[in-house]
Structures are given as C-alpha cells and as structure tokens.
Amino acid sequence: MLVRADFALPRGPRGERPRRGPKDRPWVWAVLAVVVFVAVIQAAAMAYGLAGPVEGLVKDFVGRPVTGEVKVAALALALMCMPARLRLPFTGVVVGAEVLFNAERLVVGSPLHFGNGVMWGLVALAAYAGLRLTGPERSAALKAAGVAAILIVANAVSSVWLGLTMEALPYVADHFVEVADRALGSPSWVMGRLVHEHGWYLWLITKVYTYLPVGAAVVAFFQLRRSSTEGFPRHHIVKSFILIGAIGPIVYFLFPVVGPAYAFGDEVAGAGWMNVWPHLVPTSLEPVSAYFSQAAPRNCMPSLHTAWATAILLHALRGPRLLKLFGVFWWVCTISATLGLGAHYGVDLVAGFVFALTLEAAMIRPEDGWHPRRIATVAGGALAFVAILLSIRYLSVPMAQSGHLAAVALLGTAGAMVVAYARIARGPSPDGAVVTAPVGERALAA
C-alpha cells in the first residue's frame, strides 16, 4: 500500500524514528495521572461495595451506556478539535457502531440507547492517529480524542465520588449553613418561592442547570474551532472545567452538605428534618451536625455549578458580543437554578464563586508566568475560601445575628476577588504590555 509522502513517518539520519520530545511529556503525565486517579476511586468504591468508574466505562463500551449531555458535549468537542478531513470518517464510525449495538437491542427486545458509538469512535480516532498520522495532524487528532475522553472519564468518576460521599458521610452540616445563610437573607427560600410562582422561569433554569456541559461546549466551540490547524490555546474552558471538577469535590468530604430542598424540604420523601423549604425559614439558633439519609449526595459546599457557570462567564467575556451575552445569560440562569431548585444555600454560591475566580486567576494568561500579582491573588483567594468555610462552621450564629455586617463581608470578599482577577486578566503583563486577549487567541503551549 502506498503512503502519502507528506504523512510518512519522519526518520533520523540513520533511519531511526525520533523519540518523544518534551512537548509530549505533559500529555503522558496527564494520562498517567488520570489512570492512577481512576484506580484509586475504583478501589475506594470496591471498599464500600459500590460500582466503580471502571464498571461504568465498561458499560459505555459494551453495555447500556450512561448517556446524556456529557456524551453529547464530548462528541461535539472531538468533532471541533480534530482535523477537518477526519470528521466524516469519525462520524461514520460513531453512527455505524450505534446502528450495530441498537440492532442487537432490537433483536432481543431491549430499549434503544445512545453512547456506545461515541466510545468506539474515540478509540478508533486515537488508534488511527497514533498509527497513521504524523506531525500537527497527529497531535490535533490525539488531543481531540483526549479532551473528549477526559470529559467522559471525569463524569464516570464524579458519579462514583458522589456515591462515596453518601456512604462515608452520614452526618451533614446543613444546620450551620442554613443559620449562616440568614446573613444573606436566606436567598434559597426567596428564590424558591419566586421560581415556583413562575412556571416558565422554573422550566428555563431547570434546563440550563441540567445541561451545564452544553453551555461549556458552546464556549469551547469559539475557543477550539481552529485548534486542528492553529493548535490549542494554552488556556481554555475544558481545562477550567476539569480542574474545578478535580479539586472541588475534595471539599465535599471536609464540609458535607446536602442542600435546603433535602434537609429542610421534601426532595427525598421522609428524609428531611422538617418540610419548610421554601415557604418558612427555620428559626433555631443552635446548629449541630446531624444524621441525614444516605439518599442524597453531600455535594453543596462549594457550589460547583456556580464555579462552572462562573468559568463559562469568564471565558465568554473574552469572546465576541454574542458570546458575552450567552455567558451572562447562562450564569444568571445557573445562579437562579442553584437557589430556586433548593440545591444550594446562598453562602455555597459565594464560596463557589471565590473558588472559581481563584483557579481562573492561576490559569489565565499563562504566558505571563507566576508574577507577584498572580501569586498574591491566588493565595488571597485560597485564604478567603478557607475563611468562608471556617466562618460558616464556627461563626454561623454570629453571622446570622450580625445584621448586614456578615453580608457585606461575604459579598465584599467576592467583589475583591473580581477586582484582583480582572487585574490579572486585563491588566498590563509583567513586561509592561497591555493584553486583552480574545477568546480565539493562539497562545500555544510550549
């Protein structure tokens, strides 16, 4: 079989193929880190008698896959990042695999399902890139398969992680959070009543809340649509989503909270301590850690939906006007949903907002390096985040009784982080140049 000259594997002066260079090493370490992390979560799941991420990924390949917005987002990411000439063959592999799996389901009388084809398509893309492609085209194809696969693996791990919080943390701190939240006027109760009185808005924010990864995919399209020809930007929305999802859930084990609709409502029948959300705010000023049913994940503190929506907003604000409007719309709807659906307290949102700005401050404009302003912002954001958690746990009653003082402190902290982040994202670089990078900026990784 003849091989096109421009795709022939380059060889050295003695005919040997070149070894992997420094550019490949970050991806190798990233793959190893993901494998180790999945193995640790798998072991923890087995210790608690739960199905681990490996079982979930096996089902994605040969069983009934976990579908939904994550698979759609992964498919969209792969298509937009791969070389254009590979999109049609890749789509053919995905469709062909879906037809084969669903034909078998029709024969045995099982319901039709979607997702197996995406997994096999990504494997085929990675294998073809590794064996047949070279140069920038090979790198683009492998990265396309990689970012899509990481999204799917992260979703599989997160599902198991939430199950682990239920098994390992029978006692939750919702009493402390609810009392502290009175400093902000108990916004979940206020928004809960508002959205349930306006059915159209409840429907809208529920859709936005459910399809959060789709919002990220819209921003990713603007950032990565030329990545196959111009390379990946050094900072993009996928990296932000993965980092938030990797670090945030650790706090769930340090500060287990289930949310007002669970602890003070009827989201799980018979499990709540009192059925008063969103109509009546509790009055007790004696918060305690209390047992809660294992039927709800402890995934409120911080609000990662708020953190992810904030990342979408920050990346969207660096794009064209239409994308800016989309980012603001998505952020407002997500904030409304986190409160209006009873998934979070107000202080959860403040913590998630500060958390997201801290991580973004560490990643934005990587070409500037770790200058003093960035170091101060990241360190200050981390300290502010820890201070918020400690205040909620140990000063919840003084916060509730402080009048407007605690609210000013919480919102002032969030405002200070906005200013500090803006100085890094929009201010002069260390060499004195003013940078206002658009969303499609080609700041390529070394």
N, C-alpha and C positions, 0 to 999 in steps of 0.2 A: 504494500500500500504506500502510495506517495504521500509525503508530508510537506505541507507548505513551508517554504524556506523561512518566512517571517515568524513561524511558530516553532521552528526547530529548536531543540534544547541547546543553549549555548554551551560551548566546551572551552576548556583552557588550552594553553599551548601544547600540552601533552595529550589532549583528548579527554581529560577528565572533566566531569561536571562540577560546577562551582559548589562550594559548601554554602550552608545557610549563613547569611550575613547578619549584622547587628539589627537590621530592620525587621527580621523575622522573629527575633528573640522575645519581644513583648507579647506577641501572639502565642508563642509556645508556652510562656509562663502563664498567660491568661487561661489557656486551655487546661494546663495542669492544675491551676487554682480552682477552676470550675469542677474538674473531676474529683479533687480532694474534698471540696465542699459538699458535693453531692454524696460522696461516700460517707462523710460524717453525718449528714442528715439522714441518710438511709440507715446507718447504724442506730441513731437515736430513735428513729421510727420503729425499728425492729424491737428495741428495748421496751417500748411502750405498747407493742402489739399492734402497731399501725402499718398500713400500706405506705411504703416509702416512695420517693420520686422515681426510683428505677422501675418499680411496677407501673407507675403512671406513664413513663416514657415507653415502656414495652407495649402497653395498650395503645398508645398513639401509633405505633408501627403496625401491630398485628391484631389488635383487638378493637374495642369500641373506644375511639379516642376522645380525649377531653377537648371539645371544640369551643367555639365562642370567639369573642373579639380578639383574643391573643393570637389565635391561629390566623385570623384574617390580617391582623397587623403584621405578623411575621411574614406571611406570604407577600404582602404589599412591600415590606422592607426589602425582601430578597429581590423582587422584580425591579425595584427602582435603583438598587445598588449594583446589580450585575451588568456586564456588558450587554449592549442592546441586541447583538446578534444571538445571544443565548436565551433571550426571554421567550421566544416562541417554542424552542425545544423544551425548555424548562416547564412551560405551561402544559405542553403536550404530555410530559411525564406525570405531572400532577393530575391532570384530567384522566389519563389512562389508568393510573393507579386507583383513582377514586371509582372509576367505572368497574374495574375488576373487583374491588372489595365490595361494592354495593350490589354487583351482580350476584356474588355469593350470598349476600344477605337476602336478596330477593328469593333465591332458590330455597333457603332454609326458613324463610318466613320472618326474618328479623327486620326491625325498622331500619330505614336508610340512615346513613350518618356521613359526616364530612370530617376529614382531618388526616387520614392515613396517607393520602396522596401528597400532602404538604411535606410530611416527614420523609417519604421516599424521594420526593423531588429534591429536597435539600441534600440528602445523601448522594444522589446522582450528580448534583451540581458540584459538590465538594470533590467527589471522586474524579469527575471529568477534568476539573480544574487542576487537581494535583497530578494527574497522569498525562494530560494532553496539552495544557496551556503553559505559557511562559510569560515572564515579564509583567507589565502593568495589568494585562488582561487576566492573568492567573491570580494576581493579588486581589483585583476587584471581585472576581468570582468567589474566591475563598472568603473574603470579608463579607460579601453578601450572604453566603451560607452561614457564616459565623454569627453575624448580628441577629439573623432570624433564629438560629438555633439557641443562642443565649437567651433570647426572649422567651422561647418555649420552655427551656430548662428552668429559667427563673420562675416561671409560672408554676411549674410542677413542684419546685422546691417550696414556693410560698404556700401552696395548698397544704403541704405536709407540715410546714412551720406553724401554720395556724392551728392545725390539729394538735401539735405538741403543746401549744400554749394552753389549750383546753385540758389536756391530760396532766400537765405539770404544775398548773397554777389554779388550784381550786378556790383560793381567796383573791378577791379583787379590791381595788382602791377607789371604786366609784363614789363612795360616800365623801371621800376627801375632795375629789374632783368636782362633784356637784356643789359642795359648800364653797370651794374657791371660785367656782364659776359665777356665783352670785355677785361677785365684784364687777362682772361684766354685764349684769342684768339678766343672767340665765338665758342667753340668746337661743339655745336649742329649744326651749319652751316657747319663746316668742316666735321663732321661725316655724316651728312645728305647727302652731295654730294657724299661722299665716298661709302656709302652703296647702294645708288640708282644707282651707276655705276657698282655695282657687285651684280647682282640679287640673286646669290646663298647665299651670306652672308646676304642679306636682308631677305631672306626666313628663314635662320637658326636663326637669332637673333629674328625674329618675333615669331617663335615657342617657343624659350626659354622665351621670355618676357611674352607670353600668358600663358605658363604652369609653371610659377614660383612655385606654390604649389607642383608640381610633383618633382621639384628639392629638396624641403624640405622633401618630403616623402622618397626620396632615402636616405638622411642623417638619417632621423628618423628610417629607417629600421635597419641601423647599430647600432643606439643607443638604440632602444627599442625592438629589436627582441627577447631578453631574459627577457623582463620585466615581463612576466607572471610567470616565475619561480624564478627570482632573484630580482624582484622589480624594480621600476622606478628609474633611476638616478635622482639626485637632480637638475641637470641642463641638459636640452635637447632642441632640435631645436623647438619643439612645443611651449614650454614656451616662447622662444625668439620671435617666430612669433606672438603669441598672445599679448605679451607686446608691441612690436613695433606697431602692428595694433591698440592697445588700446590708446596709447599715441600720436603717430604721427599725426593722423587726427585732433587732437585738434589744431595743429598749422595751419591747413588749414584755420581755421576761423580767426586766427591772421594775416596770411600773404597769402591772396588769390592770386593764380597764376594759369593760365590755360595752359601755355606751348607755345613754339615757333611755332609749327605747327598750333596751333589755333589762337594765337594773331597775328602772322606775316606770316601765311600761309593760305591754303585753306582747312584745315581739316573739318571745318564747312563752307559750301558754303555761301559766302556773309557776314560771321560774322567777319572775320579778319580785323584788322585795315589797313593792307597792305599785299599784296601777294608777299613776297620777300623771304620767307624761302624755301629751304636752299641756294639759289643762291646769294642773295645780303644782306649784313649786314646793318641794319639801321645806320644812321649817326647822328641822333638827340641827343643832349646832354641836353635836357630839359624834363626829365622823370616826368610823372604825373600818378596818379591813374585815370583810365579811365573805362568807362562802356564797358562791353563785353556781348555778347549774353548769355542768360541762357542755351544755348545748350551744354555747356561744364562744367564739374566739376572743381572746384578750388582745385586740388589735386597734386600740383607740389612741394610745399615747406614745408617740405623737401621731397626729392625723397625717398618714402618708398620702391619702387622696389630696389633701391640701398641699403637701410638699410636691407631689407630682404635677398638680394643676399650676402651682407656682413656677415650676420648671418650664411647663408649656408656655406660660405667660412670658417669662423672661426670654426664652428663645424666640417666641413670636414677635416680641417687641423689637427684635433686631432685623426683622424682615420687612416686606412691603406693607403698605397701609392695610390691605385686605387681611393679611395675616395678623397684623396687630389687632384689628377688630375681632378676629376669630379668637385670639388668645385672651382678650379681655372678656369676651362672651363666655368662653369655656371656664375661665377662672371664677367669674361671678356665679355661674350655674353650679359649679362644683362646690363652692363655699355654701351656697344656698342649700344644696342637697345634703352636705355633711351635717348641717344643723337641722334642716327641715325634715329629714328622714329619721332623725333621732340616732344617727350613727355616732355622733361626736358631741362633746361639750365645746364651749367657746374657747376655753384655755387649751384644748387639744389643737385647735386651729392655729392659735398663736405659736405654740411650740412647733408645730409642723412648718409654719411659715419661716420662723427663725432657723430651723433645721435646714430647710431647702436653701435659703439665702447663704448660709454658712458653707454648704457644699458647693454651691454655684460660685461663690467667691474664691474657693480653692481651685476651681477648674477653668473659669472664664479667662480668655486671653493667655493661654499657657506660654505663648512666645515671650511674655514679659518676665517669666520666671517668678521666683518667690522673693519679691521685693518687700521691704518693711511694711508698706501699707497693706499688702495682702496678708502677711503674717499676722498683723495686728487685728485685721478684720476676722480672719478665721479663728484665731484664738479668742477674740472677744465674743464671737458668735457661739463658740463651743461653751464658754463660761456662762453666757446668757442662757443658753439652752439648759445647762445643768442647774442654774439658779432657778429657772422656772419650775423644773421638776421638783427640786427640793422645797421651794416655797409652797407648791400645791400640797406636798405631802406633810410638811411640818408647820406651815403657817396658814392653812386653809381658813381657819376661824378668824384670825386677824384680817385676812384678805377680805372675807365676807363682811366684816364689821368696819372696814376702813373708809366707807363712803366711796369717793371717787379716786382715792389715792392709789389703790392697787390697780384699778383700771388704767390710770394714767401711766403707772409703772410698766404694766404689761404692753400696752399699745405704744408707749414711748420707746420701749426696747425694740419692738418690731419696726418702728419708724427709724430708729437709729441704724438698724441693720440695713434698711433700704438705702439710706444715705451712704453708708460705708460701702455697700455693694456697688452702688452707682459710681462711686469714685474710682473703683477698680475697672468696671465695665466701660465707662465712658470718659474717664479722666485721662490725663497725659500718661504715657508709658514712662518707665524709668529713664529712657534716653531723651525724654522731653517732647516726643511726638504725640499729637492728639489722635486717638484712634476711635473711630465709630464704625466698627466692622459690620457689614450687612450679614444677613443670615446665610448667604451663599459664599462667604469668604473662604478662600482656599488657603487656610493656614495648615499646611501639611505636616504630618508627624515625621520626625526625623527617622 
